[in-house]
């Protein structure tokens, strides 16, 4: 017990020595408070004008809830077993979590590995066309996480519409 008390008091003495030395170091240089405030104001104004610090990359739960409300019911996600109904009838926490997911994807520039695979499906350009000619088809890429990707695309489309429509 006596050793423990000695260690604790030694730690306290050491921290006091560092406290006094750092206080002496940081207060030894004279500065003008008004000039420091001017520098701080200038830095803050430069940061507020930085487009990287804007909130454009933040996806709101309201945007996701709006995108969910536009999903067609009874549509199934091919590979995962997810249905649009899972999203339509989910509780109010789901848009918050999906918004956080979309924000993280945007901020970090990284997609979860499960979102990357997709299937390319040939889609006829018009009915009754020659099925043996490839020029009569367009390729559609379908993600295995189709519902979540669809929500992301709808959020992006809403933002574009707000900006340009």
N, C-alpha and C positions, 0 to 999 in steps of 0.2 A: 504494500500500500504506500509506503514511504517513497519507493522508487517511482511509482505512478504520479504522486504529487510533485516530485522533483521534475519529472519529464514535462508535466503540464506547466509548471512554473517556468521551465526553460523555454518551452514553446512560446509562452506569453512574453518572456523577456526578448526572445528573438524577434517576435512580431512587432514589439514596441521599438526595437532598434531600427527595423525596416520602415516602420511608420514614420519615425522621426527623420530618417535619411531621405525618404521619398518626399516628405513634406518640405524639407530643406531644399531638395533638388528642384521641385516644381515651383517653389516660391522665390527662388534665388534670381530668376530672370524677371526684370521689370517689364511690364506691358501696360498699354493704355486700354482701359475697359471699353471705352467708346469705339476704339479701333477694332477690338476683338468682336464687339457686337456687330459692327459693320461687315466684318469678314464672315461671321455666322449668317447674317442676313443674305449676303451675296451668295454663299454656298447653298443655302436653302432655296433661293430663287432659281439658281441654276439647276438644282435637283428637281424642282417642281416642273420645270420646262422640259425635262428629259423624257422623251417618249417611252423609254424602257420602264419608267416608273409610273406610267399611267395605269389606269385600271382596266384598259381594254382587254387584257388577257384574263380577267376574272369573269368566270361564268356564274351567273346568279341562279339560285333555286327557282326564281320566278320564270327565268328563261327556259329552264328544263321542264317546269310544270306546264308551261305553255306548249312546249314541243310534245310533251306526253299527251296533252289534251287533243292534239292533232293526229295521233296514231290511229290507224284503223284497227278496230277490235277484231279478235279471232284470227289474227295473223300469227303464224308460228315461225320461230327462228329455226332454220334447218338443222344445224349441228348441235345446239346446246339444249334444246327443249324449252327455251324461253318463248313466251308468248307475249304479244303486245298487251294482252289482258293482265299479265303479271304487273306491268308498269302502270296501266290505266287504273287498276283497283288497289294499288299499293298505298301505303300510308303517306303522310306528309314528310316523313324523314327521307324517303327515297330521292326526291329531287335535290335535297340538300347534299346527299352523298354523291349523287351523279354529278352535280355541279362542282363539287370538290374534286372529283376524278377528272373532269374536263379541264379544270383550272390547273391541276397538277400536270396533266399531259401537255398543256400549253406552256406552262412555266419551265418545265424540265426538258421539253422537246423530246419526250420519250413515250412510246406507246407500249402498253403491256404486251408481252409476247403472244398472249391468247388472242389479241385483236388483229394480229398481222396476217395470219393465213386467210385466204379467200379462194373461192372457186370462180372460174370464168365460165359463164353459161352463154351459149349462143341464143340470140333472140331474133326471130325473123323480123325484118323491117316492115313487111306487109303480109297480109294473109294471102294464101294461094300462090306464093312465089315459088320458084324452082328451088326445092330443098337441097339439091345437089350442088348448087353454086354458092360458094362461101361469101361472095359479094352481096348476097341477099340477106346476110345476117350481120348483126352488130353484137359485139361482145359486152357482156355485163358482168362486172365483178361483184360477187356477193360475199360479204364477210360472214364468218361463222357467228359473229356477235352482231348480227344484222340489226337487232332492235336498238342496241346501244349506239351503234354507228349511225343509224337512222336518226336517233335523237341528236347526236352531235352535228349531223348535217343540217337538221332543222334549226338548231340554235344558230349555226353559222348563217343559214339563209335568212333567219329573222334579223340578225345584225346587219347583213348586207342590205336587206330591204329598208331598215331604219335609216341607213346611211345614204342610199341611192334612190329610194322610191319616193 
